[in-house]
């Protein structure tokens, strides 16, 4: 992972939250059937509304991260491939990232 000073790019320090496809010791898995990586596939589905747990038409980072982590872990286990665990870095997990 590359570490970047967010203040050099106009971001206030501490305002960035990352959702990563896996830990630093894991490989990201390809979802051959869907022609995407497993992480990308579920990230896109989540952004389209599948991750909106409370169906309030507002998707928070926390809802997205929970959905992606759960679905990626489940799909990778079903495929019989090595483990892949999405990770979250940062503090701003309650913020709304998409409104429908």
Buried (B, 14 or more C-beta within 10 A) or exposed (E): EEEEEEEEEEEEEEEBBEBBBBEEEBEBBBBEEBEBBBBBBBBEBBBEEBBBEEEEEEBBBBBBBBBBBBBBBEBBEEBEEEEBBBBBEEEEBEEEBBEE
